[in-house]
């Protein structure tokens, strides 16, 4: 994957999970509006540390796809999911510009604070 200056530096991943961010932007109200209960497949674009991926995976019986360009981010989510016994998350390495998934696979998409990282 080609890097560019817009991409989030994974060395700063603690910023994504800090309590101040969670207080300013709690994921639960947005997730409640998505209607992800039951067999709903969800794609989390730029999944980062699993800020949305993990709580969505807890309430859906469907598959949650965590897409990130950075393997370190996907590994972070995987470790957290394994600690919680979550098995409905799939880890997808790829870019926002060319999502490596089949058409008609997803029912809902989350794109929180990532669109500024795309190539123009």
C-alpha positions in Angstrom: 0.0 0.0 0.0 1.3 3.4 -0.9 1.6 5.8 2.1 0.8 9.4 2.0 0.8 12.3 4.4 -3.0 12.0 5.1 -2.8 8.6 6.6 -3.0 8.2 10.4 0.3 7.3 12.0 -0.2 4.0 13.9 2.4 5.1 16.4 -0.3 7.5 17.8 -3.0 4.8 18.2 -3.5 5.7 21.9 -5.1 8.9 20.8 -7.9 6.9 19.2 -9.0 5.2 22.4 -8.5 7.9 25.0 -11.2 8.7 27.5 -11.5 12.4 26.3 -12.4 11.2 22.8 -14.8 8.7 24.1 -16.5 11.5 26.2 -16.7 13.8 23.2 -17.7 11.2 20.7 -19.2 8.2 22.3 -19.8 5.4 19.8 -23.1 4.1 21.3 -25.5 6.8 20.1 -24.4 6.4 16.5 -24.5 2.7 16.6 -28.0 2.8 18.0 -29.1 4.8 14.9 -27.6 2.2 12.6 -30.0 -0.6 13.4 -27.5 -3.4 13.5 -29.3 -5.9 15.6 -29.9 -9.3 14.0 -28.1 -10.6 10.9 -26.7 -7.3 9.7 -23.3 -7.1 8.0 -21.4 -3.9 8.9 -18.3 -2.4 7.3 -16.2 -0.1 9.5 -14.0 2.0 7.2 -10.7 3.0 8.7 -11.5 0.8 11.7 -8.4 1.9 13.6 -8.4 0.4 17.1 -11.9 -0.9 16.9 -13.7 2.1 18.4 -16.8 1.3 16.4 -16.0 -2.2 15.3 -16.0 -3.8 18.7 -19.2 -2.3 20.1 -21.0 -3.1 16.9 -19.8 -6.7 17.0 -21.3 -7.0 20.4 -24.8 -6.3 19.3 -25.1 -7.8 15.8 -25.4 -11.4 14.9 -24.0 -10.5 11.5 -20.4 -10.1 10.4 -18.5 -6.9 11.1 -15.7 -6.1 8.6 -12.9 -4.0 10.0 -11.2 -2.3 7.1 -7.9 -0.5 7.6 -4.8 0.2 5.5 -2.5 -0.4 8.5 -2.0 -4.0 9.6 -1.0 -2.9 13.1 -4.4 -1.4 13.6 -6.1 -4.6 12.5 -3.9 -6.6 14.9 -5.0 -4.3 17.7 -8.6 -5.0 17.0 -8.0 -8.7 16.7 -6.3 -8.8 20.1 -9.1 -6.9 21.7 -11.8 -9.1 20.1 -10.0 -12.3 21.2 -9.8 -11.0 24.8 -13.6 -10.6 24.7 -14.3 -13.9 22.8 -15.7 -12.1 19.8 -15.8 -14.2 16.6 -17.9 -12.2 14.2 -15.2 -9.8 13.1 -13.3 -10.1 9.8 -10.1 -8.1 9.3 -9.7 -6.5 5.9 -6.5 -4.8 4.9 -7.2 -2.2 2.2 -7.7 1.4 1.3 -10.8 3.5 1.5 -10.4 4.3 -2.2 -10.4 0.7 -3.3 -12.3 -1.4 -0.8 -11.4 -5.1 -1.4 -14.8 -6.6 -1.0 -17.5 -8.2 -3.1 -20.5 -6.1 -4.1 -23.7 -6.5 -2.0 -21.8 -7.9 1.0 -22.6 -5.1 3.4 -25.8 -3.8 4.9 -24.4 -0.8 6.9 -21.2 1.3 6.7 -19.5 3.3 9.3 -17.0 6.0 8.2 -16.1 8.0 11.2 -13.4 10.6 11.0 -11.6 8.9 8.1 -12.8 10.6 4.9 -10.1 13.3 5.3 -7.5 10.5 4.9 -8.5 9.5 1.4 -6.6 10.5 -1.7 -8.1 13.4 -3.7 
